[in-house]
Amino acid sequence: MGFARTCSVALVGVEGVVVEVQADLEPGVAAFTLVGLPDKSLVESRDRVRAAVTNSDAEWPQKKLTVGLSPASVPKGGSGFDLAVACAVLGASARIDPRAIADLVLVGELGLDGRVRPVRGVLPAVLAAAEAGYRQVVVPERTAGEASLVPGVSVLGVRSLRQLIAVLAGEPVPEEDPEGEGRPDAMVAGLMAHGAGLGTGLAVESVSGEGHWRDLADVAGQHDARKALEVAAAGGHHLLLQGPPGAGKTMLAERLPAVLPPLTGRESLEVTAVHSVAGILPPGEPLVRTPPYCAPHHSATMQSLVGGGQGMPRPGAVSLAHRGVLFLDEAPEFSTKALDALRQPLESGHVVVARSAAVVRLPARFLMLLAANPCPCGRHTLHGSGCECPASQIRRYQARLSGPLLDRVDLRVEVEPVSRSDLLGRGTRGESTVAVAARVEEARARAADRLEGTPWRVNSEVPGHELRTRWQAAPGALDGAERDMERGLLTARGMDRVLRVAWTIADLAGHDRPIPHDVELALQLRTGIARGVRTDRGVRR
């Protein structure tokens, strides 16, 4: 009779649960039983592990073998348990010392030839192991860089099971032939989600052509929209751009991620963990340092937006855009059910997905940017354009963006058609992304100094009660907002959001607190009603 145990990690959403893998050998007819609520892919590990051990010059025990995964109440799936199961079996058969693997956490898939293949979700798995007190982890060599992002954990990257057996047994480590350069690498398939290519809208390239960067200076005109984009980036405010086709709404949205400040260390780990689980982490780039950009198609379902799917829920678009930008182009074309599902994560910064298998909490603190046409044909606001949409059809089209959803949008801007002078370069030229990003970073630094010692980072996260009592605007600055609230033009939530936007505008202008001009501009950006406040500051002539 032999017994050995080691540890691996089961992923529940984007969080990990440390699982003890136990192997027990008893006299009897040779059999391999796997217990502990495994799914189909984990049950299949029996054949993978047996072949890998045999092809690694180790003897497979010809006894009754039982492998248990504890706690048994946690659903377990995927091929990341292969390495831990193989080492537990080898420890029970005395090929390696059971004490050498008792305090190890092993994550990796085994090929039939004994190679250790990478799997998704290595970073959240190692984070869970570190929180549980483990200090040594073994991962596939290709994901060792991702695992090394967790401080205080010793990471061993292995290329094959044969190498790991030699390390644990204190034997000379055999050399493994690296993958041939220039040949297709099948190892990458374990890291990438199927279909997560360039056309899925999960990322925006920094360049739109060779030597040409996506720069705000490329956008002709649109001074109001550019100002709203700057305010949204500085305070983390949600934004609605409404206007005819071809006015530049998508161009502005694609340039918003470059205006946002780089991610902090903690934010990078959060985003990398989500992308690792989703399988969209680029190979060779273990850490995401820039804000993500996610632009799903308007045919996306509610599950693809907020997360879900069969079995264990997987991250949706709101989680893939965590700490970044979620761009919904042609917003009224999305289903009403999918759009209204965004209301809860917009307020809380996370989404809770309940399924029969588990209840999963996924991070979802993003900056939402909506783009919409004024009517189905898009020509309703153009003079002399010949819009033939009936008034009832226009009302139904605009009503697809529900009131509660729009109430959570801080900035609403009417994007006007580009004039001939702006398009041909005869007018003023807008500032570059670098100049706007510098002002945004300065404004965020002012907000961070003011919010130091609080759980909030940007103005959009500060509760309205704190803005009304702890950080008050200048005397008389809120007179216009109070009049709008009395007339029913602003709700209580709307008043709080106007205060948040006003504080962001004050931070951009270098004011100690919002003055009447800041609040008036916030009201103009919030309601979309012109109040005679100029928004074309920051234009290079």
Summary of the structure (lengths in Angstrom):
residues: 541
radius of gyration: 27.6
end to end distance: 83.6
largest distance: 89.1
contacts: 1817
relative contact order: 0.10
helix: 39%
strand: 18%
